[in-house]
Each structure stands twice: as C-alpha cells, then as structure tokens.
Amino acid sequence: MPACQHQHDRRHHGGDAEQVAECPAQQCIGQFNERGQADVEQAKVAWQVYERESQEHASALMRDYVECEGIAAGQVTLHADNGAVMKGSSFYATLQALHIAPSHSRPSVSDDNPFIESLFKTIKYRPQHPLKPFANIEDARALADRLLTWYNTDHCHSQIRYVTPKERHDGGDVAILAQRKQVYADARQRHPHRWSAGTRNGSQIEQVTLNPHRVEQVQSPKR
C-alpha cells in the first residue's frame, strides 16, 4: 500500500504550512464530512472523508500528512477554525506530539482562513459537484479524489502565477515561469507595438502568507 494511502482511503498532499477547516456536508460532498488541509505556502490540499467529524479523524489526518510528506519537527503551523474538534484536548495532544504549532481564526473575522474558503468555493462550482447526497461513503471519497486531484494537478492558481499546486510544491514552477517569461520577451521583441508597458510579471512568488497585513500570532494550547 502506498505511503500516502491508508485506512479509509486517505490521500495526502502538502508542504510546510497549512490551515484546516471542515467542509459542510451538504455544501461539499453530500452527506459525509470532509476535512481538508490547504497548504498556505504552496496551495496544495490534503484531505480525508469520514462519516462524522471527530478529534480522532482530525488527528489521523495530521499524523498521515506528517508521515507522508516527511515533515520535520517545528516546520508546520496549523491554522484552524474555532470548532470543538480543532480546539479539543486530544487533538492538541496530537499536535504537540508532532511538534506542530496551533493557530486559530479570530472570532467574527471572515478572511482569517481565506485559502480553505477559496478551495471550497472552487470545488462547489465545479460541474462534477453533486446535487444530491451520496448513496455511500465510497462514492463520496471517489468524487473527492477526482475533484481534489484536479485541484492539485490541473487547476492553475492566480495567486501563484497561474501554475498548479503540484508544480509549485515540486519546484517545477521555476522552469515554467522562466519559459513563460522568455516567450513574452520574444513576442515583445518581434511585435513591440503590441505592448504599451512591460510584459506580464513572470517571477516566482517566493512567499505566500495567510494574512499579509498582520503578524500571525501562534497560540499555545490552553491548559
């Protein structure tokens, strides 16, 4: 069995920093609960689908994510909602064991978790999104697999210069952006009258932040 595929058909993708939020059942995958992680730095998503939400399932996702990606201690800050699962004692114990720093959205601040919210909207408006609840959890997992594989490997993101999350995660965006920049430069040289200003910015966005206008305060678990 592959390292990134375990019990309950768990599949993972990710990087160094991320956020977590739950996907409302009727909104995202019918009658089942999907929990996902959106990698803030590289926009790549890890996910699992269960019949119910629990600290046990959230802990399993984090353990599998760290194992799959080979994350070293102290690399990850987990930005989450303020729900009971994300602030539960057993889930905090899992984060502590994995050396992951917890962080939570501020009450009544709608843009504190923008990347995962953007993911949910993108997925909800895909043609494949179901109109009715699924017959079983296997169907829900199969659809989530198709949608999130598309999101990670085919969908080009404007905030990372229109490359895919996988290209960003694997470092392939450097060559893609360099080639794109050269194409624009060559075109401008052949047809300078088409440009009144410079060509499109093709440089790599080196850092992606959750909220660039404020300093993130990482909260320690309450005792």
Order of alpha helices (4+ residues) and beta strands (2+ residues): beta-alpha-beta-beta-alpha-beta-alpha-beta-alpha-alpha-alpha-alpha
